[in-house]
């Protein structure tokens, strides 16, 4: 659905993250977050770069694969509890409504959260309007 050239997105969706080899991952739309965040079960700096295992066994789309990122940085981020945290940040692509968007993801342990990925304002701004009464609009279009 489109309004004023912005796509309507619901409060949650299921997306693909091709650079991370992840398919059908549940995401929560979070207009209160500036950057997008993805859950990692393992994050480690190595000689080969930043070694990351995305998601964990309880999440749809989990592969257990370790991916290495040469390009990464550390950022100070205010977490949901209001405290500042130092997190790794990487760039990646996300497929929403059959279109690829490049964005930045901070890496975090979100194993206690229902949704392994939060999509923040940096991605949403000027592209999407949020309808909190809707869910999985992009995923339903994909099917």
GROMACS elastic network, one bead per residue, 0.5 to 0.9 nm:
[ bonds ]
;  ai    aj funct       b0    kb
    1     6     6  0.85187   500
    1     7     6  0.58346   500
    1     8     6  0.54950   500
    1     9     6  0.81836   500
    1   137     6  0.83151   500
    2     5     6  0.58011   500
    2     6     6  0.54959   500
    2     8     6  0.58622   500
    2   128     6  0.87285   500
    2   129     6  0.88232   500
    3     6     6  0.52955   500
    3     7     6  0.63108   500
    3     8     6  0.69715   500
    3   128     6  0.89247   500
    3   129     6  0.79675   500
    4     7     6  0.82526   500
    5   127     6  0.78719   500
    5   128     6  0.86803   500
    6   126     6  0.70090   500
    6   127     6  0.50805   500
    6   129     6  0.62390   500
    7    97     6  0.85088   500
    7   127     6  0.63750   500
    7   129     6  0.60995   500
    7   130     6  0.84971   500
    8   127     6  0.88454   500
    8   128     6  0.56534   500
    8   130     6  0.57909   500
    8   131     6  0.65391   500
    8   134     6  0.89763   500
    8   137     6  0.79823   500
    9    12     6  0.78979   500
    9    13     6  0.79627   500
    9    29     6  0.81810   500
    9   128     6  0.62585   500
    9   129     6  0.60664   500
    9   131     6  0.61223   500
    9   132     6  0.82757   500
    9   134     6  0.73719   500
    9   135     6  0.76014   500
    9   136     6  0.78526   500
    9   137     6  0.62302   500
    9   138     6  0.73127   500
   10    13     6  0.67990   500
   10    28     6  0.87833   500
   10    29     6  0.73761   500
   10   129     6  0.84184   500
   10   130     6  0.55751   500
   10   132     6  0.54358   500
   10   133     6  0.67147   500
   10   136     6  0.63731   500
   10   137     6  0.62924   500
   10   138     6  0.86039   500
   11    27     6  0.87086   500
   11    28     6  0.61220   500
   11    29     6  0.52155   500
   11    30     6  0.78666   500
   11   130     6  0.66766   500
   11   131     6  0.65207   500
   11   133     6  0.71282   500
   11   134     6  0.62141   500
   11   135     6  0.56627   500
   11   136     6  0.80191   500
   12    26     6  0.72966   500
   12    27     6  0.56236   500
   12    29     6  0.56543   500
   12   115     6  0.87783   500
   12   132     6  0.83169   500
   12   134     6  0.77144   500
   12   135     6  0.50413   500
   12   136     6  0.58418   500
   12   137     6  0.84227   500
   13    25     6  0.82234   500
   13    26     6  0.58957   500
   13    27     6  0.53558   500
   13    28     6  0.66055   500
   13    29     6  0.78055   500
   13    96     6  0.87955   500
   13   135     6  0.58347   500
   13   137     6  0.66147   500
   13   138     6  0.66055   500
   13   139     6  0.63827   500
   13   140     6  0.89037   500
   14    23     6  0.85585   500
   14    24     6  0.53350   500
   14    25     6  0.51678   500
   14    27     6  0.58905   500
   14    28     6  0.87920   500
   14    96     6  0.84734   500
   14   135     6  0.89998   500
   14   136     6  0.60267   500
   14   137     6  0.86037   500
   14   138     6  0.72364   500
   14   139     6  0.54409   500
   14   140     6  0.87907   500
   15    22     6  0.85892   500
   15    23     6  0.66945   500
   15    24     6  0.51219   500
   15    25     6  0.52958   500
   15    26     6  0.66009   500
   15    27     6  0.71248   500
   15    94     6  0.69930   500
   15    95     6  0.59568   500
   15    96     6  0.60873   500
   15    97     6  0.87333   500
   15   136     6  0.88426   500
   15   138     6  0.75072   500
   15   139     6  0.65911   500
   16    20     6  0.88218   500
   16    21     6  0.81561   500
   16    22     6  0.57738   500
   16    24     6  0.54043   500
   16    25     6  0.62353   500
   16    61     6  0.88111   500
   16    93     6  0.85077   500
   16    94     6  0.59052   500
   16    95     6  0.52582   500
   16    96     6  0.75519   500
   17    20     6  0.55281   500
   17    21     6  0.62799   500
   17    22     6  0.50284   500
   17    23     6  0.63165   500
   17    24     6  0.83649   500
   17    25     6  0.78702   500
   17    92     6  0.73578   500
   17    93     6  0.58045   500
   17    95     6  0.63695   500
   18    22     6  0.59763   500
   18    23     6  0.73276   500
   18    92     6  0.80303   500
   18    93     6  0.63709   500
   18    94     6  0.68158   500
   18    95     6  0.76518   500
   19    22     6  0.77735   500
   19    92     6  0.59450   500
   19    93     6  0.61321   500
   19    94     6  0.82816   500
   20    23     6  0.89237   500
   20    54     6  0.76693   500
   20    67     6  0.74378   500
   20    92     6  0.73252   500
   20    93     6  0.82201   500
   21    61     6  0.87430   500
   21    63     6  0.79945   500
   21    65     6  0.86098   500
   21    67     6  0.89932   500
   22    25     6  0.67956   500
   22    54     6  0.83084   500
   22    61     6  0.55529   500
   22    62     6  0.70095   500
   22    63     6  0.74700   500
   23    60     6  0.81800   500
   23    61     6  0.52718   500
   23    62     6  0.84251   500
   24    60     6  0.67104   500
   24    61     6  0.57074   500
   24   139     6  0.82344   500
   25    59     6  0.76320   500
   25    60     6  0.58495   500
   25    61     6  0.54944   500
   25    62     6  0.83336   500
   25   115     6  0.87057   500
   25   116     6  0.78014   500
   25   117     6  0.77925   500
   26    59     6  0.81583   500
   26    60     6  0.72728   500
   26    61     6  0.85894   500
   26   114     6  0.88809   500
   26   115     6  0.59501   500
   26   116     6  0.67228   500
   26   117     6  0.67801   500
   26   136     6  0.89856   500
   27   115     6  0.56272   500
   27   116     6  0.65372   500
   27   118     6  0.56668   500
   27   119     6  0.68926   500
   28   114     6  0.89282   500
   28   115     6  0.60683   500
   28   116     6  0.81615   500
   28   117     6  0.63217   500
   28   119     6  0.62871   500
   29    32     6  0.89890   500
   29    33     6  0.89689   500
   29   117     6  0.86295   500
   29   118     6  0.58866   500
   29   120     6  0.67300   500
   29   121     6  0.89098   500
   29   124     6  0.85249   500
   29   130     6  0.78993   500
   30    33     6  0.55788   500
   30    34     6  0.84311   500
   30    36     6  0.83457   500
   30   118     6  0.60154   500
   30   119     6  0.56444   500
   30   120     6  0.52536   500
   30   121     6  0.73359   500
   30   124     6  0.89902   500
   31    34     6  0.73429   500
   31   119     6  0.77274   500
   31   120     6  0.55774   500
   31   121     6  0.53886   500
   31   124     6  0.77179   500
   31   125     6  0.89222   500
   31   130     6  0.84525   500
   32   120     6  0.69918   500
   32   121     6  0.72603   500
   33    36     6  0.70548   500
   33    37     6  0.87647   500
   33    78     6  0.87983   500
   33    79     6  0.87235   500
   33    80     6  0.84082   500
   33   118     6  0.79153   500
   33   119     6  0.75776   500
   33   121     6  0.61813   500
   33   122     6  0.84306   500
   34    77     6  0.89850   500
   34   119     6  0.85329   500
   34   122     6  0.56096   500
   34   123     6  0.84611   500
   35    77     6  0.86389   500
   35   103     6  0.85266   500
   35   104     6  0.67446   500
   35   105     6  0.64785   500
   35   106     6  0.69923   500
   35   118     6  0.83526   500
   35   119     6  0.70798   500
   35   121     6  0.63486   500
   35   122     6  0.55344   500
   35   123     6  0.74013   500
   36   103     6  0.78346   500
   36   104     6  0.65242   500
   36   106     6  0.63365   500
   36   107     6  0.89497   500
   36   117     6  0.73105   500
   36   118     6  0.53258   500
   36   121     6  0.76782   500
   36   122     6  0.73783   500
   36   123     6  0.72734   500
   37    89     6  0.87080   500
   37   104     6  0.82527   500
   37   107     6  0.58600   500
   37   108     6  0.67619   500
   37   110     6  0.89905   500
   37   116     6  0.81509   500
   37   117     6  0.55902   500
   37   118     6  0.51370   500
   37   119     6  0.66946   500
   37   120     6  0.77062   500
   38    54     6  0.74793   500
   38    55     6  0.76655   500
   38   105     6  0.63514   500
   38   106     6  0.64081   500
   38   107     6  0.53692   500
   38   108     6  0.61805   500
   38   109     6  0.80900   500
   38   110     6  0.76395   500
   38   116     6  0.58661   500
   38   118     6  0.65673   500
   38   119     6  0.87149   500
   39    53     6  0.88986   500
   39    54     6  0.61712   500
   39    55     6  0.52403   500
   39    56     6  0.81018   500
   39   106     6  0.87794   500
   39   107     6  0.61643   500
   39   108     6  0.51117   500
   39   109     6  0.51820   500
   39   111     6  0.69269   500
   39   115     6  0.85778   500
   39   117     6  0.62227   500
   39   118     6  0.89286   500
   40    43     6  0.66182   500
   40    52     6  0.67441   500
   40    53     6  0.56054   500
   40    56     6  0.71574   500
   40   107     6  0.63043   500
   40   108     6  0.58800   500
   40   109     6  0.55580   500
   40   110     6  0.73111   500
   40   111     6  0.82003   500
   40   116     6  0.83441   500
   41    52     6  0.78271   500
   41    53     6  0.57042   500
   41    54     6  0.60768   500
   41    55     6  0.57260   500
   41    56     6  0.56157   500
   41    64     6  0.89519   500
   41   108     6  0.84228   500
   41   109     6  0.64590   500
   41   110     6  0.84319   500
   41   111     6  0.76811   500
   42    51     6  0.76119   500
   42    52     6  0.55465   500
   42    53     6  0.50341   500
   42    54     6  0.72598   500
   42    55     6  0.86483   500
   42    56     6  0.89512   500
   42    66     6  0.84593   500
   42   109     6  0.82779   500
   43    50     6  0.69903   500
   43    51     6  0.57183   500
   43    53     6  0.67106   500
   43    54     6  0.87118   500
   43    88     6  0.85881   500
   43   107     6  0.79044   500
   43   108     6  0.85578   500
   44    49     6  0.84438   500
   44    50     6  0.57237   500
   44    51     6  0.50914   500
   44    52     6  0.66234   500
   45    48     6  0.80422   500
   45    49     6  0.59473   500
   45    51     6  0.60531   500
   45    52     6  0.87941   500
   46    49     6  0.51904   500
   46    50     6  0.59289   500
   46    51     6  0.65561   500
   46    68     6  0.87772   500
   47    50     6  0.82075   500
   48    51     6  0.76824   500
   48    68     6  0.67322   500
   48    69     6  0.78999   500
   48    70     6  0.72014   500
   49    68     6  0.55651   500
   49    69     6  0.52376   500
   49    71     6  0.77102   500
   49    72     6  0.84412   500
   50    67     6  0.79784   500
   50    68     6  0.52954   500
   50    70     6  0.64607   500
   50    71     6  0.81216   500
   50    72     6  0.73243   500
   50    88     6  0.88204   500
   51    66     6  0.62061   500
   51    67     6  0.56897   500
   51    69     6  0.66974   500
   52    65     6  0.82564   500
   52    66     6  0.54128   500
   52    67     6  0.52845   500
   52    68     6  0.63207   500
   52    69     6  0.79223   500
   52   107     6  0.88192   500
   53    56     6  0.78805   500
   53    62     6  0.89003   500
   53    63     6  0.83287   500
   53    64     6  0.61595   500
   53    65     6  0.59377   500
   53    67     6  0.64558   500
   54    62     6  0.69830   500
   54    63     6  0.78304   500
   54    64     6  0.72686   500
   54    65     6  0.77113   500
   54    66     6  0.78099   500
   54    67     6  0.83796   500
   54   107     6  0.88390   500
   55    58     6  0.80297   500
   55    59     6  0.61980   500
   55    60     6  0.84515   500
   55    61     6  0.78797   500
   55    62     6  0.56316   500
   55    63     6  0.81196   500
   55    64     6  0.79545   500
   55   109     6  0.87859   500
   55   110     6  0.85081   500
   55   111     6  0.80550   500
   55   116     6  0.65654   500
   55   117     6  0.88737   500
   56    59     6  0.57386   500
   56    60     6  0.86763   500
   56    61     6  0.89332   500
   56    62     6  0.58245   500
   56    63     6  0.80975   500
   56    64     6  0.71364   500
   56   111     6  0.77007   500
   56   116     6  0.89435   500
   57    60     6  0.78767   500
   57    61     6  0.88048   500
   57    62     6  0.59515   500
   57    63     6  0.80412   500
   57    64     6  0.76567   500
   58    62     6  0.77273   500
   58   111     6  0.88824   500
   59    62     6  0.57410   500
   59   115     6  0.85154   500
   59   116     6  0.73791   500
   62    65     6  0.82904   500
   63    66     6  0.87598   500
   69    72     6  0.66335   500
   69    90     6  0.76964   500
   71    89     6  0.89966   500
   71    90     6  0.68593   500
   71    91     6  0.81582   500
   72    88     6  0.67057   500
   72    89     6  0.56580   500
   72    91     6  0.77044   500
   73    87     6  0.83054   500
   73    88     6  0.56288   500
   73    89     6  0.53297   500
   73    90     6  0.68454   500
   74    86     6  0.64004   500
   74    87     6  0.54012   500
   74    89     6  0.58348   500
   74    90     6  0.89100   500
   74   106     6  0.85980   500
   75    85     6  0.80404   500
   75    86     6  0.55330   500
   75    87     6  0.53713   500
   75    88     6  0.62598   500
   75    89     6  0.66341   500
   75   106     6  0.79656   500
   76    84     6  0.63043   500
   76    85     6  0.54957   500
   76    87     6  0.63470   500
   76    88     6  0.88803   500
   77    83     6  0.81749   500
   77    84     6  0.54541   500
   77    85     6  0.52330   500
   77    86     6  0.62844   500
   77    87     6  0.68775   500
   77   106     6  0.84844   500
   78    81     6  0.78218   500
   78    82     6  0.56043   500
   78    83     6  0.53937   500
   78    85     6  0.61258   500
   78    86     6  0.88397   500
   79    82     6  0.53009   500
   79    83     6  0.55353   500
   79    84     6  0.61718   500
   79    85     6  0.66584   500
   80    83     6  0.75312   500
   81    84     6  0.88977   500
   87   106     6  0.61719   500
   87   107     6  0.61380   500
   87   108     6  0.69019   500
   88   105     6  0.84442   500
   88   106     6  0.56780   500
   88   107     6  0.55157   500
   88   108     6  0.80152   500
   89   104     6  0.66328   500
   89   105     6  0.55110   500
   89   107     6  0.60314   500
   90   103     6  0.85639   500
   90   104     6  0.56748   500
   90   105     6  0.54939   500
   90   106     6  0.64921   500
   90   107     6  0.77918   500
   91   102     6  0.70311   500
   91   103     6  0.56652   500
   91   105     6  0.60493   500
   91   106     6  0.87255   500
   92   101     6  0.83521   500
   92   102     6  0.56735   500
   92   103     6  0.56706   500
   92   104     6  0.61794   500
   92   105     6  0.70105   500
   93   100     6  0.62414   500
   93   101     6  0.54220   500
   93   103     6  0.61696   500
   93   104     6  0.84287   500
   94    99     6  0.80937   500
   94   100     6  0.55884   500
   94   101     6  0.53573   500
   94   102     6  0.64856   500
   94   103     6  0.75721   500
   95    98     6  0.58625   500
   95    99     6  0.53607   500
   95   101     6  0.64451   500
   95   138     6  0.88681   500
   96    99     6  0.54536   500
   96   100     6  0.65588   500
   96   101     6  0.76275   500
   96   138     6  0.57264   500
   96   139     6  0.77951   500
   96   142     6  0.88441   500
   97   100     6  0.83809   500
   97   137     6  0.79101   500
   97   139     6  0.73456   500
   97   141     6  0.67664   500
   97   142     6  0.69941   500
   98   138     6  0.75588   500
   98   139     6  0.89823   500
   98   141     6  0.81747   500
   98   142     6  0.67867   500
  101   123     6  0.79041   500
  102   123     6  0.81554   500
  103   122     6  0.76187   500
  103   123     6  0.61596   500
  104   122     6  0.81654   500
  104   123     6  0.81349   500
  105   119     6  0.86894   500
  108   111     6  0.89303   500
  109   112     6  0.81734   500
  109   116     6  0.87806   500
  110   113     6  0.53130   500
  110   114     6  0.83034   500
  110   115     6  0.79309   500
  110   116     6  0.60774   500
  110   117     6  0.82962   500
  111   114     6  0.79169   500
  111   115     6  0.87371   500
  111   116     6  0.72753   500
  112   115     6  0.89179   500
  113   116     6  0.66454   500
  115   118     6  0.71560   500
  119   122     6  0.83052   500
  119   123     6  0.68002   500
  119   124     6  0.72858   500
  120   123     6  0.58801   500
  120   124     6  0.62635   500
  120   125     6  0.84902   500
  121   125     6  0.52808   500
  122   125     6  0.58389   500
  123   126     6  0.84604   500
  123   127     6  0.76874   500
  123   128     6  0.87149   500
  124   127     6  0.55527   500
  124   128     6  0.53743   500
  124   129     6  0.77993   500
  124   130     6  0.88278   500
  125   128     6  0.64758   500
  125   129     6  0.84005   500
  126   129     6  0.83436   500
  130   133     6  0.88830   500
  130   134     6  0.85069   500
  131   134     6  0.57254   500
  131   135     6  0.84435   500
  132   135     6  0.76092   500
  134   137     6  0.70699   500
  135   138     6  0.86264   500
  135   139     6  0.88998   500
  135   140     6  0.89835   500
  136   139     6  0.51206   500
  136   140     6  0.59379   500
  136   141     6  0.85263   500
  137   140     6  0.52325   500
  137   141     6  0.62924   500
  137   142     6  0.87532   500
  138   141     6  0.51578   500
  138   142     6  0.62823   500
  138   143     6  0.88703   500
  139   143     6  0.63750   500
  140   143     6  0.52245   500
